[in-house]
Amino acid sequence: MADDLHTRYMRATDTWTAHRADCTTCQHSTRCEAGAPLFERFTRLQDAYLNRSRPS
């Protein structure tokens, strides 16, 4: 599962980064209609990845 989460997180990172690079609206805290869900997915997966349970 951790590998799948990492893969989804990296894919969302790449998708958001590519969109932001080409979108003049999606700068800083402003999101366009298409960029908002991409950013939400990226942040949700980032939070999940960073807060995942780690084996002791």
ROSE-4610 file (N, C-alpha, C; in Angstrom, 1 decimal, always signed):
// ROSE-4610
residu = [M/M/M/A/A/A/D/D/D/D/D/D/L/L/L/H/H/H/T/T/T/R/R/R/Y/Y/Y/M/M/M/R/R/R/A/A/A/T/T/T/D/D/D/T/T/T/W/W/W/T/T/T/A/A/A/H/H/H/R/R/R/A/A/A/D/D/D/C/C/C/T/T/T/T/T/T/C/C/C/Q/Q/Q/H/H/H/S/S/S/T/T/T/R/R/R/C/C/C/E/E/E/A/A/A/G/G/G/A/A/A/P/P/P/L/L/L/F/F/F/E/E/E/R/R/R/F/F/F/T/T/T/R/R/R/L/L/L/Q/Q/Q/D/D/D/A/A/A/Y/Y/Y/L/L/L/N/N/N/R/R/R/S/S/S/R/R/R/P/P/P/S/S/S]
num = [1/1/1/2/2/2/3/3/3/4/4/4/5/5/5/6/6/6/7/7/7/8/8/8/9/9/9/10/10/10/11/11/11/12/12/12/13/13/13/14/14/14/15/15/15/16/16/16/17/17/17/18/18/18/19/19/19/20/20/20/21/21/21/22/22/22/23/23/23/24/24/24/25/25/25/26/26/26/27/27/27/28/28/28/29/29/29/30/30/30/31/31/31/32/32/32/33/33/33/34/34/34/35/35/35/36/36/36/37/37/37/38/38/38/39/39/39/40/40/40/41/41/41/42/42/42/43/43/43/44/44/44/45/45/45/46/46/46/47/47/47/48/48/48/49/49/49/50/50/50/51/51/51/52/52/52/53/53/53/54/54/54/55/55/55/56/56/56]
x = [+0.8/+0.0/+0.9/+1.9/+2.8/+3.4/+3.7/+4.3/+3.2/+2.0/+0.9/+0.6/+0.6/+0.4/+1.5/+2.7/+3.8/+3.7/+3.3/+3.1/+2.0/+0.9/-0.2/+0.2/+1.0/+1.4/+2.4/+3.3/+4.3/+3.6/+2.6/+1.8/+1.0/+0.4/-0.3/+0.6/+1.8/+2.8/+3.2/+3.5/+3.8/+2.7/+1.5/+0.3/+0.1/+0.2/+0.0/+1.1/+2.3/+3.5/+3.4/+3.1/+2.9/+1.8/+0.7/-0.4/+0.0/+0.6/+1.0/+2.0/+2.9/+3.9/+3.3/+2.2/+1.5/+0.3/+0.0/-1.3/-0.9/-1.2/-0.9/-1.8/-3.0/-3.9/-3.4/-2.9/-2.5/-1.1/-1.1/+0.1/-0.2/+0.7/+0.6/-0.7/-1.6/-2.8/-4.0/-3.9/-5.0/-5.0/-6.2/-6.3/-7.4/-7.1/-8.2/-9.1/-10.2/-11.2/-10.6/-9.7/-9.1/-8.0/-7.3/-6.2/-6.6/-7.7/-8.2/-8.3/-8.9/-9.0/-7.6/-6.7/-5.4/-4.6/-4.7/-4.0/-4.6/-5.9/-6.6/-6.1/-6.0/-5.6/-4.1/-3.3/-1.9/-1.7/-2.4/-2.3/-2.8/-3.9/-4.5/-3.6/-3.0/-2.1/-0.7/-0.3/+0.9/+0.7/-0.5/-0.8/-0.8/-1.5/-1.6/-0.2/+0.6/+2.0/+2.8/+2.8/+3.6/+3.1/+1.9/+1.3/+1.0/+1.5/+1.3/+1.9/+1.3/+1.9/+3.1/+4.1/+5.4/+5.7/+6.2/+6.5/+7.5/+7.4/+8.3/+9.6]
y = [-1.2/+0.0/+1.3/+1.3/+2.5/+2.8/+1.8/+2.0/+2.6/+2.1/+2.7/+4.1/+4.4/+5.8/+6.7/+6.2/+7.0/+7.3/+6.3/+6.4/+7.4/+7.4/+8.3/+9.7/+9.8/+11.1/+11.7/+11.0/+11.5/+11.9/+11.1/+11.4/+12.7/+12.9/+14.1/+15.3/+15.1/+16.2/+16.6/+15.6/+15.9/+16.6/+16.1/+16.7/+18.1/+18.4/+19.7/+20.6/+20.2/+21.0/+21.4/+20.4/+20.7/+21.7/+21.5/+22.5/+23.9/+24.0/+25.3/+26.0/+25.2/+25.8/+26.5/+26.0/+26.6/+27.4/+27.6/+28.3/+29.6/+30.8/+32.0/+32.3/+31.7/+31.9/+31.2/+30.0/+29.1/+29.5/+30.7/+31.1/+31.4/+31.1/+31.3/+30.7/+31.5/+30.8/+30.9/+31.3/+31.4/+30.2/+29.6/+28.4/+28.6/+28.2/+28.2/+27.1/+27.1/+26.0/+24.6/+24.5/+23.2/+22.9/+23.9/+23.7/+23.3/+23.8/+23.6/+22.1/+21.3/+19.9/+19.2/+19.6/+19.0/+19.4/+20.6/+21.0/+20.3/+20.2/+19.4/+18.0/+17.3/+15.9/+15.9/+16.8/+16.8/+17.0/+18.0/+18.2/+17.1/+16.5/+15.4/+14.2/+13.9/+12.7/+13.0/+14.3/+14.7/+14.5/+15.0/+14.8/+13.3/+12.5/+11.1/+10.4/+10.8/+10.2/+10.6/+11.9/+12.4/+11.9/+11.6/+11.1/+9.6/+8.9/+7.5/+6.8/+5.7/+4.9/+4.2/+4.4/+3.8/+2.6/+1.5/+0.4/+0.8/+0.2/+0.5/-0.2]
z = [+0.0/+0.0/+0.0/+0.8/+0.8/-0.5/-1.3/-2.6/-3.5/-3.4/-4.2/-3.8/-2.5/-2.1/-2.6/-2.5/-3.0/-4.5/-5.3/-6.7/-7.0/-6.3/-6.6/-6.2/-5.1/-4.6/-5.6/-6.2/-7.1/-8.5/-8.9/-10.1/-9.9/-8.7/-8.4/-8.4/-7.9/-7.8/-9.2/-10.1/-11.5/-12.2/-12.0/-12.7/-12.3/-11.0/-10.5/-10.9/-10.9/-11.3/-12.7/-13.6/-15.0/-15.3/-14.6/-14.8/-14.4/-13.2/-12.7/-13.5/-14.1/-15.0/-16.2/-16.7/-17.9/-17.6/-16.3/-16.0/-15.2/-15.8/-15.2/-14.0/-13.9/-12.8/-11.6/-11.7/-10.6/-10.0/-9.4/-8.8/-7.3/-6.5/-5.0/-4.5/-4.0/-3.4/-4.3/-5.5/-6.5/-7.3/-7.6/-8.4/-9.5/-10.7/-11.7/-11.5/-12.3/-12.2/-12.4/-13.4/-13.7/-12.7/-12.2/-11.2/-9.8/-9.4/-8.0/-7.6/-8.4/-8.1/-8.1/-9.0/-9.1/-7.9/-7.4/-6.2/-5.0/-4.9/-3.8/-3.7/-4.9/-4.9/-4.5/-5.0/-4.6/-3.1/-2.5/-1.1/-0.2/-0.7/+0.1/+0.1/-1.1/-1.1/-0.4/-0.5/+0.3/+1.8/+2.3/+3.7/+4.1/+3.2/+3.5/+3.5/+2.6/+2.5/+3.7/+4.0/+5.1/+6.5/+6.6/+7.9/+7.9/+7.0/+6.9/+8.2/+8.5/+9.6/+9.2/+10.0/+9.7/+10.7/+10.2/+11.1/+12.1/+13.3/+14.4/+14.2]
